[in-house]
Amino acid sequence: MPSTHARFSPSAANRCLHCPPSLMLEEQFQDEESAYAAEGTAGHAMAEHLIKKYLKQRTRRPVSDYYSDELLEAVDEYVSFVQGEIEEARRGYKDPVFTVEQRVDASEYVEGCFGTADMVIVTYSYIHIIDLKLGRGVQVFADHNEQLMIYGLGVLSKAELLYDPKVVRLTIFQPRLNHCSTWEIDPAELKRWGEDVLRPTGAMALMGAGEFAAGSWCRFCKARNQCRARAEEFLKLAQMEFRQPALLDDEEIAEVLRRSDELAKWAADVYAFAQDEAIVHGKQWPGYKIVEGRSVRKYSSEEEVIAAAQASGYTDIFKKSLIGIGDMERLMGKEEFN
């Protein structure tokens, strides 16, 4: 799988197009490595292998400690979907082109803009770009998805040399969320978006120009915990939230309810960042003493503790509690339980 890093990455396009200066701001921070990202990389590698094997292309089965039955099952769902799309293209068109983990270059629109499309199908009539997302977080929709639109522009510029595609089809497949989203766009409309939105806003991002703007796109920004614009956005909400509810109208209360989860998550993220800086790097925060989290104590051997307590004459050492709903239903049977 290609690993070269683009400065303006299609995967970060949603954030960079909404908040152009965040591109340069992020460059002050190191790349964040996580087990989730490593698992995702392993899953994509297995998907690439299985699809190439299906296409009778040369490949070698990858090896990773992250492979589990659950992950491989999710990958299999995606591979089955792709196989169906491959066969549909084969039935309807002569000599369709299939490429797996294809490097897609859109530097025609933004300097140094390139990425890797998980699956690309090109026929005389359409282009289909399929993106595998293995996260368990939120559903992502293909409709006007900036990442896939950039892939579409890159593939379109090459495909039009030999074909005359009438449609660019974009699909996001999320097996762990039982979610598949497909959206189609006319090639001319896609290129207009590239000229009117991607080109000028991408140029601003590369220069660090434009206005900071907080929103859902902040989620994976490396500067999210220290970003002033994001802090100001949430502090405005917090100030409104702490007013007496009687002073809020229905729309304001609805806005607080809508954003309260985001506010709590932001506060938790900032605290986690501050705690890490204090514990790992010795950072002192004025007016605060941040300590390591309280650990949960456990017996090393419950049997030995029971024996020792009973030998000393202690008998009231056990707790009884009502079993949970699921356990009770299994015990009594569904019909009797209901």
C-alpha positions as CSV (number, residue, x, y, z in Angstrom):
1,M,0.0,0.0,0.0
2,P,1.3,3.5,-0.8
3,S,2.6,5.3,2.2
4,T,3.9,8.7,0.9
5,H,2.2,11.5,2.7
6,A,0.5,14.4,0.9
7,R,0.5,17.9,2.4
8,F,-3.1,18.4,1.3
9,S,-4.5,15.0,1.8
10,P,-7.9,14.1,0.4
11,S,-8.8,12.4,3.7
12,A,-8.4,15.8,5.4
13,A,-10.3,17.7,2.7
14,N,-13.5,18.1,4.7
15,R,-11.5,19.9,7.5
16,C,-9.2,21.9,5.2
17,L,-12.0,23.2,3.0
18,H,-14.1,24.3,6.0
19,C,-11.1,25.6,8.0
20,P,-8.3,26.4,5.6
21,P,-5.7,27.7,8.1
22,S,-5.9,24.4,10.0
23,L,-3.6,22.8,7.4
24,M,-0.6,24.8,8.4
25,L,-1.6,24.8,12.1
26,E,-1.5,21.0,12.1
27,E,2.0,21.0,10.8
28,Q,3.2,22.0,14.3
29,F,2.1,18.7,15.7
30,Q,3.5,15.2,15.3
31,D,1.4,12.5,13.6
32,E,-0.9,10.7,16.0
33,E,-0.5,6.9,16.1
34,S,-3.3,4.8,17.5
35,A,-4.2,1.1,17.7
36,Y,-7.4,2.0,15.7
37,A,-5.4,3.4,12.8
38,A,-3.1,0.4,12.9
39,E,-6.0,-2.0,12.8
40,G,-7.5,0.0,9.9
41,T,-4.3,-0.3,8.0
42,A,-4.2,-4.0,8.6
43,G,-7.8,-4.4,7.5
44,H,-7.2,-2.4,4.3
45,A,-4.1,-4.6,3.5
46,M,-6.2,-7.8,3.8
47,A,-9.0,-6.3,1.7
48,E,-6.4,-5.4,-1.0
49,H,-5.0,-8.9,-0.9
50,L,-8.4,-10.6,-1.2
51,I,-9.6,-8.4,-4.1
52,K,-6.4,-8.8,-6.0
53,K,-6.6,-12.5,-5.5
54,Y,-10.2,-12.5,-6.9
55,L,-8.9,-10.5,-9.9
56,K,-6.1,-13.1,-10.3
57,Q,-3.5,-10.4,-9.7
58,R,-0.2,-11.1,-8.0
59,T,-0.4,-10.7,-4.2
60,R,0.8,-12.0,-0.9
61,R,-1.4,-12.5,2.1
62,P,-0.5,-9.9,4.8
63,V,0.3,-10.8,8.4
64,S,-0.7,-8.7,11.4
65,D,-1.3,-9.0,15.1
66,Y,-4.5,-7.0,14.6
67,Y,-6.3,-9.6,12.6
68,S,-9.3,-11.0,14.6
69,D,-12.3,-12.9,13.5
70,E,-14.5,-9.8,13.8
71,L,-12.1,-7.6,11.7
72,L,-11.8,-10.3,9.0
73,E,-15.6,-10.7,8.9
74,A,-15.9,-7.0,8.3
75,V,-13.3,-7.1,5.6
76,D,-15.1,-10.1,4.0
77,E,-18.3,-8.1,3.8
78,Y,-16.5,-5.3,2.0
79,V,-14.8,-7.7,-0.4
80,S,-18.1,-9.4,-1.2
81,F,-19.6,-6.0,-2.1
82,V,-16.7,-5.1,-4.3
83,Q,-16.9,-8.5,-6.0
84,G,-20.5,-7.8,-6.9
85,E,-19.6,-4.4,-8.4
86,I,-16.8,-6.1,-10.4
87,E,-19.1,-8.6,-11.8
88,E,-21.7,-6.0,-12.7
89,A,-19.1,-4.1,-14.6
90,R,-18.0,-7.2,-16.4
91,R,-21.5,-8.1,-17.4
92,G,-22.4,-4.7,-18.8
93,Y,-19.2,-3.5,-20.4
94,K,-16.2,-4.7,-22.5
95,D,-12.8,-4.6,-20.8
96,P,-13.6,-2.7,-17.6
97,V,-10.5,-1.6,-15.6
98,F,-10.2,-2.6,-12.0
99,T,-7.5,-1.1,-9.7
100,V,-7.0,-1.8,-6.0
101,E,-5.4,0.8,-3.7
102,Q,-4.8,3.1,-6.6
103,R,-2.8,6.3,-6.0
104,V,-5.0,9.2,-7.2
105,D,-3.4,12.5,-8.1
106,A,-5.4,15.7,-7.9
107,S,-2.5,18.2,-8.0
108,E,-4.0,19.7,-11.1
109,Y,-6.3,21.4,-8.6
110,V,-4.3,21.7,-5.4
111,E,-0.5,21.4,-5.4
112,G,0.7,18.1,-3.8
113,C,-2.9,16.8,-3.4
114,F,-2.9,13.0,-3.8
115,G,-4.2,10.0,-1.9
116,T,-5.1,6.3,-2.3
117,A,-8.5,5.1,-3.4
118,D,-9.4,1.7,-2.0
119,M,-11.1,0.5,-5.2
120,V,-11.6,2.0,-8.6
121,I,-13.7,0.7,-11.4
122,V,-13.6,2.3,-14.8
123,T,-16.0,1.5,-17.7
124,Y,-16.9,3.3,-20.9
125,S,-20.0,4.6,-19.1
126,Y,-19.1,5.3,-15.5
127,I,-16.4,5.6,-12.9
128,H,-17.0,3.9,-9.5
129,I,-14.8,4.7,-6.5
130,I,-15.3,2.6,-3.4
131,D,-14.0,3.6,0.0
132,L,-13.7,1.2,2.9
133,K,-14.0,2.7,6.4
134,L,-13.5,0.3,9.3
135,G,-14.3,2.6,12.2
136,R,-17.1,2.1,14.6
137,G,-17.7,5.8,15.3
138,V,-20.2,7.6,13.0
139,Q,-21.8,6.9,9.7
140,V,-20.2,8.7,6.8
141,F,-22.2,9.6,3.7
142,A,-21.0,9.7,0.1
143,D,-23.2,12.7,-0.8
144,H,-20.8,15.6,-1.5
145,N,-18.0,13.8,0.4
146,E,-15.0,15.9,-0.3
147,Q,-12.5,13.0,0.0
148,L,-14.2,10.9,-2.6
149,M,-14.9,13.9,-4.9
150,I,-11.2,14.6,-5.0
151,Y,-10.5,10.9,-5.8
152,G,-13.2,11.3,-8.5
153,L,-11.4,14.3,-10.0
154,G,-8.1,12.5,-10.1
155,V,-9.5,9.3,-11.7
156,L,-11.6,11.3,-14.1
157,S,-8.6,13.2,-15.5
158,K,-6.9,9.9,-16.5
159,A,-10.0,8.0,-17.5
160,E,-11.2,10.7,-19.9
161,L,-8.1,10.1,-22.0
162,L,-9.6,6.7,-23.2
163,Y,-13.2,6.7,-22.1
164,D,-16.2,9.0,-22.0
165,P,-17.7,8.4,-18.6
166,K,-21.2,9.9,-18.1
167,V,-21.3,9.4,-14.3
168,V,-18.9,9.4,-11.4
169,R,-20.2,7.1,-8.7
170,L,-18.9,7.4,-5.1
171,T,-19.5,4.7,-2.4
172,I,-18.5,4.6,1.2
173,F,-18.8,1.1,2.8
174,Q,-18.8,0.8,6.6
175,P,-19.3,-2.9,7.5
176,R,-19.0,-2.4,11.2
177,L,-21.9,0.0,11.1
178,N,-24.0,-1.9,8.6
179,H,-23.8,1.2,6.4
180,C,-23.3,1.7,2.7
181,S,-23.8,5.0,1.0
182,T,-23.6,5.7,-2.7
183,W,-23.9,9.0,-4.6
184,E,-23.5,9.9,-8.2
185,I,-22.4,13.2,-9.8
186,D,-22.1,14.4,-13.4
187,P,-18.4,14.7,-14.5
188,A,-18.9,18.3,-15.6
189,E,-20.5,19.2,-12.2
190,L,-17.6,17.5,-10.4
191,K,-15.0,19.5,-12.4
192,R,-16.9,22.8,-11.7
193,W,-16.6,22.0,-7.9
194,G,-12.9,21.3,-8.4
195,E,-12.5,24.8,-10.1
196,D,-14.9,26.8,-7.9
197,V,-14.3,25.3,-4.5
198,L,-11.3,22.9,-4.3
199,R,-8.8,25.0,-6.3
200,P,-9.2,28.4,-4.5
201,T,-9.8,27.0,-1.0
202,G,-6.9,24.5,-1.4
203,A,-4.6,27.4,-2.4
204,M,-5.7,29.3,0.7
205,A,-5.0,26.3,2.9
206,L,-1.5,25.8,1.6
207,M,-0.8,29.5,2.3
208,G,-2.3,29.3,5.8
209,A,-4.9,31.9,4.7
210,G,-8.6,32.1,5.5
211,E,-10.6,32.0,8.7
212,F,-10.5,29.3,11.4
213,A,-13.9,27.7,11.8
214,A,-14.9,25.1,14.4
215,G,-17.2,22.2,13.5
216,S,-17.6,18.5,13.1
217,W,-14.5,18.5,10.9
218,C,-12.4,19.2,14.0
219,R,-12.7,15.6,15.2
220,F,-9.4,14.4,13.7
221,C,-7.5,17.6,13.7
222,K,-4.2,17.3,15.5
223,A,-4.6,20.9,16.9
224,R,-8.1,20.2,18.2
225,N,-7.1,20.3,21.9
226,Q,-5.3,23.6,21.8
227,C,-7.2,25.4,19.0
228,R,-8.4,28.8,20.1
229,A,-11.2,29.0,17.5
230,R,-12.6,25.6,18.8
231,A,-12.3,26.7,22.4
232,E,-14.1,30.0,21.8
233,E,-16.9,28.1,20.0
234,F,-17.5,25.8,22.9
235,L,-17.0,28.5,25.6
236,K,-19.8,30.5,23.9
237,L,-22.0,27.5,24.2
238,A,-21.0,27.0,27.8
239,Q,-21.8,30.6,28.7
240,M,-25.3,30.1,27.2
241,E,-25.7,26.7,28.9
242,F,-25.0,28.2,32.4
243,R,-27.7,30.9,32.1
244,Q,-31.0,30.2,33.8
245,P,-33.0,27.9,31.5
246,A,-36.0,30.3,31.9
247,L,-34.0,32.8,29.9
248,L,-33.4,30.5,27.0
249,D,-36.0,30.1,24.2
250,D,-36.9,26.7,22.7
251,E,-34.4,27.0,19.9
252,E,-31.6,27.9,22.3
253,I,-32.4,24.9,24.5
254,A,-32.5,22.7,21.5
255,E,-29.1,24.0,20.4
256,V,-27.6,23.3,23.9
257,L,-29.0,19.8,23.8
258,R,-27.6,19.2,20.3
259,R,-24.2,20.5,21.2
260,S,-23.9,19.3,24.8
261,D,-22.3,16.0,23.9
262,E,-19.7,17.8,21.7
263,L,-19.0,20.2,24.6
264,A,-18.5,17.3,27.1
265,K,-16.2,15.5,24.6
266,W,-14.2,18.7,23.9
267,A,-13.7,19.2,27.7
268,A,-12.6,15.6,28.2
269,D,-10.2,15.8,25.2
270,V,-8.6,19.0,26.7
271,Y,-8.3,17.4,30.1
272,A,-6.7,14.3,28.7
273,F,-4.2,16.4,26.8
274,A,-3.4,18.4,29.9
275,Q,-3.0,15.3,32.0
276,D,-0.7,13.7,29.4
277,E,1.4,16.8,29.3
278,A,1.6,17.0,33.1
279,I,2.3,13.3,33.8
280,V,4.5,12.4,30.8
281,H,6.3,15.8,30.1
282,G,6.2,17.4,33.6
283,K,4.1,20.4,32.4
284,Q,2.8,22.6,35.2
285,W,-0.7,24.1,34.7
286,P,-1.3,27.4,36.7
287,G,-3.8,26.8,39.5
288,Y,-4.3,23.1,38.8
289,K,-2.8,19.9,40.1
290,I,-3.4,17.1,37.7
291,V,-2.7,13.6,39.0
292,E,-2.8,10.2,37.5
293,G,-6.2,8.5,37.3
294,R,-7.4,6.4,40.3
295,S,-6.7,2.8,39.7
296,V,-9.3,0.1,40.5
297,R,-7.9,-2.3,43.2
298,K,-8.4,-6.0,42.8
299,Y,-7.6,-9.1,44.8
300,S,-4.8,-11.1,43.4
301,S,-6.5,-14.3,44.6
302,E,-10.1,-14.2,45.7
303,E,-9.9,-17.8,47.0
304,E,-7.0,-17.0,49.3
305,V,-8.8,-13.9,50.6
306,I,-12.0,-15.9,51.3
307,A,-10.1,-18.6,53.1
308,A,-8.1,-16.1,55.2
309,A,-11.2,-14.1,56.1
310,Q,-13.3,-17.1,57.1
311,A,-10.4,-18.5,59.1
312,S,-10.4,-15.2,61.1
313,G,-14.1,-15.6,61.8
314,Y,-15.5,-13.1,59.2
315,T,-18.6,-14.5,57.5
316,D,-20.3,-11.4,56.1
317,I,-18.0,-11.0,53.2
318,F,-20.2,-11.7,50.2
319,K,-22.8,-9.5,48.3
320,K,-26.0,-10.7,46.7
321,S,-27.6,-8.7,43.9
322,L,-30.5,-9.3,41.5
323,I,-29.2,-10.6,38.2
324,G,-29.5,-8.4,35.1
325,I,-32.5,-8.4,32.7
326,G,-30.7,-10.4,30.0
327,D,-29.6,-13.1,32.5
328,M,-33.1,-13.2,34.0
329,E,-34.7,-13.6,30.6
330,R,-32.4,-16.5,29.7
331,L,-33.1,-18.1,33.1
332,M,-36.9,-17.9,32.9
333,G,-37.3,-18.1,29.1
334,K,-38.6,-15.3,26.9
335,E,-42.3,-16.2,27.1
336,E,-42.4,-16.5,30.9
337,F,-40.3,-13.5,31.4
338,N,-42.6,-11.3,29.3
